Amino acid sequence: MDLRQLRHFVTLAHTLNYRQAAEQLHMSQPPLSQSIRKLEDDLGVQLFERDRRGTVLSGAGRAALESAKLALYHARQVQAVSQATASGELGRLHIGFIGSATFSLIPQLVQAFRAAYPAIDLVLTESTTREICAQVASGDFDAGLLRYPVTQATDLSITPVEPDRLIAALPAGNPLQIKESLQLIDLADQPFVNYRPSEVPGLHALVVLACQNAGFMPQIKQHAVQAQTLVSLVGAGLGVALVPAVVAKAATPGVIFRELTDTLHLPQIGIALALNQRQPVATAQRLKELLLKLQPTG
């Protein structure tokens, strides 16, 4: 017994006419008759009888009909679920993300993704760029939203999805806040709060390199991992910092943000999507397509 035989049985049970059933099934009548006889042989019962009115269901046929319909329904469900999962429209998507993605990208992404793919269960885990690369490579994360440029060697596919720039964060009351904008050299005599090199080596190196290109070595007095923590330490008066501009979207008491005008010394930064192309995940591909649509044009 197979699903095709059950489909033949249910169709004939509804029409009680071999010719009509064969037409609905897009087949000729002799193969349909053979399929029904084979099903009856497999089950060891007679499913249809003939009387003066024509073909009718037997008692066994009436008893089997609902179960046959249910079997066909579940078969269609299995097909639909497997196809939706294979196409990335159903399942689970585990995303690792850096903290600064929460200022703009994550809220926009979650809202748009849930609207487009309501059957996908989103799981979000905050981490660092270095750890996200490792987790995406191992398959523990299906995708990662990390800081670019990525300075460590990786085989991951890296796609920029949110461009950004570095700006200066000053403690309120710092004499430099009277300027509407700054040059990096203005910060030469200031104590710095910078990213911890062991956990955020990329941004740590970019900040140091930008300062060196401007003609000085930053006086780093304190380290932190997340941009929000750096800003909080600046607000506590521990020093100045170079942070992604997106951080300024959240007001932080005691912190003044200023644009930096010497853009030649500043690296291009932003948030990128990391995917493991060696172990592609269909739901992650849907994420990539959506993120590219969300990028501003022009």
N, C-alpha and C positions, 0 to 999 in steps of 0.2 A: 504493500500500500504506500502510495506517495501522495504529495500535495496535488499533483495534477489529477489523479483519480478522484480525490476528494472534491476538487473544483468541478469535475464532470458530474459527480453525484449531486452536488448542491444545485448546479444549474438545471439538471434534469428534474430534480425534485421540485423546483420552482415552476418549470414550464409543463412538466408531465407530457412532453412531446419531444421525441427524439430529433425530429427535423428542426424544430425551433431551437432546441438546446444546442444542436450542432452549429446552427447559424450564429448563435450568440458566442459560441466558443471558437468560431472561425475555423471549423474543421468539417470534414464530411461525416455522414452518419455512421458508416460501418466502423471506423476507428472508435467512435464514441461508444457504440454498442459493445465492442471488444473491451474497452476500458472498464465499462460498468460490470461486464461479466467477470473480468479479472479481479475487480474489487470484491465482488460477491464471493468469488472463489477464495480470496485471501481471508475474508471475514468468516466464511463458512455459513453465510446466511443469504437469503434472497431479499434484496432491497426494494425491488419493484415487482408488481404483479400486473397482469392484464385482465381487464373485465370488459363488459360490453361498452363501457364509457371510454376505454383506452387504457393508457398506462397510469397506474396509481401506486402510491407508496405502500409497501407492506408494513406490518407492525414493527418489524425490526428497522425498516427504513425510517419510519417516523421517529423511533427512539434515537436513531443515530444522527438525525439531521442537525439538531442543535449542537451536538459535539463536533460535527464536521464543520459547521459554520464557525465555531469558536476556534478550531484548529487553524482554519484559513485566516481568521482575524489575527491570531497570534503570529502566524507566519508573515503576514503583512507588516505587523509591528516590528518583528525582528529585522525585516528588510529595511523598513524606514529608519530604525535606530542605527543600524549598521551603516547605511548610506549617509545619514546625517553626521555620524561620528567621523566617517572617512572624509567627508567634505569640510569638517571643522565647524559645523553648526550645532553640535551637541557634544557635551563632555565637560572637561575640567581644564582650566588654564591657570597655572601657577606662575605668577610674575614676581620677580625680585625687583626692587626699586630703591634708588637713592633718596635720601630725605628731601632734597630740594625739588624732586618731582612732585611733591605734594602741594606746592604753592600754586601751580597752574595746570600742569599736564595731567596728573592723576584724576582730579575731580572731573575735568573735561572728558578724559578717556573713559572713565567708569560709566558715566552717564550715557555716552554715545555707544559704548560696547554693549551695555545691558539692553539698550533700546534695539540694537541691531541683532544681538544674539542672546535672547532671554533664556535659552536652554543651556547656555554654558555657565558653569559655576566658576566664578572668579575667586582666586585666592591670592592675596597680596602680602608680601613679606619685605619689610624694610631691611636693607643691608648696605654694604659698601661696594664700590665698583669692582675691587679686587675679588671680593667674595662672590659677587653676582657672576662674574666671568667663570669662576670655578664651578658654581652651582649649575649654570646653564650648560657648561661643557660636560658635566657629569650626568645631566638629565634630571637633577633634583628640581631645578626651575625650568619651566617650558620656555620662558622668555625673560629678558632683563631690560630694565630701563636704567642706564648707567651714564656716568659722566664721560664725555669725549672731549679731546682726543684720548684714546686708550693707549697708555704708554707701555703696557706689558704685552709680551708676545701672546697672540691668541689665534686660533683657527676659526673663531666665531664670525658670523656675518654681522657687521656693525653698520647700522643705518641711522644717520642723524635724523631726529624727529622734532627737536625743539632747539633752535639756535639761541645762544645767550652770549653774554660778555661779562668781563670782570669789572666791578666797580669798587670804590673805597667805602668801607664802613668805619666811621669815627665815633668815639664816645662823645656824647653831648658835652658841650663846654670846651672841646678841643679848639684851640685858636684857628685851626685850618677850616673850621666850619663856616667862617665868614666868606669863604670863596664859593662861588656857584659851581665851579668845577676845579679839578686838580690835575696836576701832572704827577707821574709816579715819583719823580725826584723830590716832590714836596713831602713825601713820606720818609725820606732818607733818615731823619733823626728820630723817627717815632718807633716805639716798641711795637712788635708785630705779634698777632695771634695767627697761627697758620695751621694748616692741616697736618695731622700726624703722619710722618713719612712711612711708618710701618704699615698703616692701614689705608691711607689715601695717598699713595706715592705720586700719582699723576698730578693732582692739583697742587700738592706740596712743591713738586719740581717746577710746575708752570709758574707758580707765584715767585719762587726764588729766581727763576730764569728771567722773568719779566723785570724784576728789580735789578738784576745784574745788567740786563740790556739797557736799563735807564741810567746805569752808572753807580749803583750802590748794592751792598749786601744787606738784606733785611735783618734787623735785630729781633730775632724770634725769641719771645719770652714764654710763650704758652702754646700748647698744641691741643687740637680737638679733632673729632672725626666728622661730625655732621656740620653743614653750613649754619644750621640754626644755633648750634652750640657755640660756634665761632662768634656769631652775632651777639649772643647772650654774654659772652666773655668780654666783647667790646663794650657792651652796655655797662658791664661791671667796672669798666675803666682799666682793663688789663692791657689795652693796646689797640692798634688799628688792624684792619684785615682787608684783604682782597677777596670778595665773595661774588658768586653769580648774581647778576642783576635781578633775577627772578625772586631772590630772597627779599628784596625791598618791597615786594607785594604785601608782605605781612608787617604791619607796624610793630616795632620793637622799642619799648621805652628806653630812653637814654642812648639811642643810636641815631646817628645822622649819616645818610648815604649821599655820596657825591660821585658824579661821572668823572671818568678819567679821559683826558683829551689826547694823550700821546698813544694813539691806537697802534702805531707801528711796533711798539714794545709789548703789546698785549696779544696773547694767543687767542685764536678762535676757539670758543668752548661751546658746550651745549649738552643736551641729553640725547642719547642714542639708544636704539633698540638693538639688543644682542640676541641672536638666534643661533641654534646649533644646526647647521646645515647637514651635518653627518647623520643626525637623528631628527629629521623634520617632524614637527608636531602640527597637525592640521589646524588646531585652534590658534596656535601661535601665528600661523600664516594669515588667518583672518584678522588677528591683531595688527599685523604689519600693514595689511591693506587699509584698515581703518585709520591707523596713525598717519599714513601717507595722505589720506583724504583730509585729515584734520589740519595738516600743515598749511599755514598761510600761503597764498599765491601772490605773485607780483613782486 
